[in-house]
Amino acid sequence: MNHRNDPLLSDMVDVRNAQSDAPVVVVCEHASAHIPQAFNSLGLPASALLSHVVWDPGAMALATKMAERLNAVLVASKTSRLVYDCNRPPEAPDAMPARSEIVDVPGNANLSDAQRAERAATYYAPFREALAAVLQARTAPVLITVHSFTPVYHGQARDVEIGILHDSDARLADAMLALTAKHTTCVTRRNDPYGPGDGVTHTLKEHALPHGYLNVMLEVRNDLIADDADQTAMAQTLSSWVSQALTQVEAETCNR
């Protein structure tokens, strides 16, 4: 069933706790490994179908637990990022990548403009519209996107454990980084392992920056959120950082 008249009731996007009036909105663009049957697994081998190239392992569980702690609305894609990456605009080549890290994606090779447009309309537009509606329903919303990353990328081990990412608005990221410098043993860095130059801040640029909403993107190394206990602990840590950082930013704003 297609719920075309209500962006919060789409088959392509999962919106949870929509009744909350809290300002925080948690987003998980790479929540699902689901590839619709019509795509024939995009030609991927079985070994790749639950790997990090298809989704962000642990990210949805982490985002869900954070949303519960923050009483936030959660907006998540229901489809693999290889079908359409909801953290990319339709014109970006990696919105439907023909290669992801070291894995070729045959089902994305040589897509026509019409095929790309159809995927954007089917998978990206409902996500974008639902997120926009959730944000517009709030006064001074706060946008937090949640991702995970692989410990080894192109054969190189990554020592960073938590990335706090931002685009041109660093207010919330700055406050969180100040907290992490004092209250964590995790290796936490700004715009690492990715940054704006990698095209990863699309959701922030599309939905937060034009309106001046506080925003941040969180990247967690996926071996740190591999089971329920670790996901719960990480959600507690990150939610606490978010809450404290928001209090600090609000205090600074009031004192200006």
C-alpha positions in Angstrom: 0.0 0.0 0.0 1.3 3.5 -0.8 0.4 6.2 1.6 0.9 9.1 -0.8 -1.1 11.7 1.2 0.9 11.3 4.4 4.7 11.4 4.3 4.8 9.8 7.7 3.1 6.6 6.4 5.4 5.6 3.6 6.4 2.0 2.7 9.9 3.4 2.2 10.5 5.1 5.4 10.1 4.1 9.1 9.0 6.9 11.4 8.8 6.1 15.1 7.6 8.0 18.1 6.0 10.6 15.8 3.7 11.8 18.6 6.7 13.2 20.6 6.9 16.9 20.9 10.6 16.8 21.9 12.9 18.9 19.6 15.4 16.2 18.8 15.0 14.2 15.6 17.2 11.1 15.1 17.8 10.0 11.6 19.3 6.7 10.3 19.7 6.8 6.5 21.6 3.5 6.3 19.4 1.5 8.7 18.4 -1.4 6.4 20.1 -4.1 4.4 16.8 -4.8 2.5 17.1 -5.1 -1.3 13.7 -5.5 -2.9 13.3 -8.8 -4.7 12.9 -7.1 -8.1 16.6 -6.0 -8.0 17.8 -9.6 -7.7 20.3 -8.7 -4.9 21.8 -6.1 -7.3 24.0 -9.0 -8.5 25.9 -9.1 -5.3 27.3 -12.3 -3.9 25.7 -13.7 -0.7 28.8 -12.8 1.3 28.2 -9.1 0.6 24.5 -8.9 1.4 24.9 -8.2 5.2 28.2 -6.4 4.9 28.9 -2.8 5.6 28.7 -2.0 1.9 24.9 -2.7 2.0 24.0 -0.9 5.2 25.5 0.5 8.5 25.6 -2.5 10.9 24.4 -1.6 14.3 23.3 1.9 13.4 19.6 1.3 13.5 19.7 -0.4 16.8 21.9 2.5 18.2 19.6 5.1 16.7 16.5 3.4 18.1 18.0 3.3 21.6 19.1 6.9 21.4 15.7 8.0 20.2 14.2 6.2 23.2 16.5 8.0 25.6 16.0 11.4 24.1 12.2 10.9 23.5 13.0 11.8 19.9 11.3 11.0 16.7 13.2 8.4 14.7 13.3 8.6 10.9 14.9 5.7 9.1 15.2 4.3 5.5 13.7 0.9 5.0 15.9 0.1 2.0 19.6 -0.6 1.4 21.8 2.3 0.6 22.9 0.5 -2.5 19.4 0.7 -3.9 19.4 4.4 -3.0 21.6 6.2 -0.5 19.3 8.6 1.3 22.3 10.6 2.5 23.0 11.6 -1.1 21.2 13.9 -3.5 19.9 12.3 -6.7 22.7 13.8 -8.9 25.5 12.3 -6.8 27.1 9.3 -8.5 27.3 7.4 -5.2 23.5 7.8 -4.6 23.4 4.5 -6.5 27.0 3.4 -6.6 28.3 0.9 -9.1 31.1 0.1 -6.7 31.2 0.4 -2.9 34.7 0.2 -1.4 36.1 -3.0 -3.0 32.7 -4.5 -4.0 31.3 -4.1 -7.5 27.5 -3.6 -7.6 26.4 -5.0 -11.0 22.8 -4.0 -10.6 23.9 -0.3 -10.4 26.2 -0.4 -13.4 25.2 1.7 -16.4 21.9 3.0 -15.0 20.1 5.3 -17.4 18.9 8.8 -16.3 15.4 7.4 -16.3 16.3 4.5 -14.0 18.1 6.8 -11.6 15.2 9.2 -11.6 12.8 6.4 -10.8 14.8 5.1 -7.9 15.1 8.7 -6.5 11.3 9.1 -6.8 10.6 5.7 -5.2 13.1 5.6 -2.4 14.6 9.0 -1.7 11.6 11.4 -2.1 9.4 9.6 0.5 12.4 9.7 3.0 13.1 13.4 2.3 9.4 14.4 2.6 8.9 12.4 5.8 11.9 14.0 7.5 11.0 17.4 6.3 7.5 17.0 7.8 8.8 15.8 11.1 11.2 18.8 11.4 8.6 21.3 10.3 6.2 20.0 13.1 8.7 21.1 15.7 9.9 24.4 17.1 13.7 24.8 16.9 14.3 21.1 16.0 17.6 19.4 16.5 18.8 17.0 13.8 21.1 14.1 14.7 22.1 11.5 12.1 23.5 8.2 13.2 25.9 6.0 11.2 28.4 3.2 11.7 31.7 2.6 9.8 33.9 -0.4 9.2 37.1 -0.9 11.3 39.0 -1.7 8.1 38.5 0.2 4.9 40.4 -0.4 1.7 42.7 -2.6 3.7 43.6 0.1 6.2 42.7 -0.2 9.9 41.0 2.7 11.5 41.9 3.7 15.0 39.1 6.3 15.4 36.2 5.0 17.3 33.6 7.8 17.3 33.4 10.5 14.7 31.5 13.8 15.4 30.8 15.3 12.0 29.5 18.6 10.9 29.3 20.9 7.9 29.3 24.7 8.1 27.4 24.8 11.4 29.6 23.3 14.1 27.7 24.6 17.2 26.5 21.2 18.4 29.6 19.3 17.3 31.9 21.8 19.1 29.9 21.4 22.3 30.0 17.6 22.0 33.7 17.5 21.2 34.4 19.7 24.3 32.6 17.1 26.4 34.4 14.1 24.9 37.8 15.7 25.6 37.0 15.4 29.3 34.7 12.4 29.7 35.7 9.6 27.4 38.5 7.1 26.7 37.1 6.5 23.2 39.2 7.8 20.3 36.8 10.6 19.2 37.6 13.0 16.4 36.0 15.8 14.4 35.0 14.9 10.8 36.7 11.5 10.9 36.6 9.0 9.3 34.6 11.2 6.9 33.9 14.9 6.5 32.0 17.3 4.3 34.4 16.8 1.5 33.3 13.2 1.2 29.7 14.2 0.5 28.4 12.7 3.8 26.7 15.7 5.2 23.9 15.8 2.6 21.1 15.3 5.2 22.5 18.1 7.3 22.8 20.4 4.3 19.3 19.6 3.0 17.3 19.8 6.2 19.2 21.7 8.9 21.6 24.3 7.5 19.0 26.3 5.4 16.9 26.8 8.6 19.6 27.2 11.2 18.6 24.1 13.1 21.2 22.6 15.4 22.7 19.5 13.9 25.4 16.8 14.1 26.3 13.6 12.4 27.6 10.7 14.5 29.7 7.9 13.2 30.5 4.9 15.4 32.9 2.1 14.5 30.7 -0.9 14.0 32.7 -3.3 16.1 31.8 -1.2 19.1 28.1 -1.7 18.6 28.0 -5.3 17.5 25.6 -6.6 20.2 22.7 -5.3 22.3 24.8 -4.6 25.4 27.3 -2.5 23.5 24.5 -0.7 21.6 22.8 0.1 24.9 26.0 1.4 26.4 26.9 3.5 23.4 23.4 4.9 23.2 23.6 6.0 26.8 27.0 7.7 26.2 26.0 9.5 23.0 22.6 10.5 24.3 24.2 12.0 27.4 26.7 13.9 25.2 23.8 15.2 23.1 21.8 16.3 26.1 24.7 18.0 27.8 25.8 19.7 24.6 22.3 21.0 23.9 22.2 22.5 27.4 25.5 24.2 26.8 24.6 25.6 23.4 21.3 26.9 24.7 23.0 28.6 27.6 25.6 30.2 25.3 22.8 31.4 23.1 20.9 33.0 26.0 24.0 34.8 27.2 24.7 36.5 23.9 
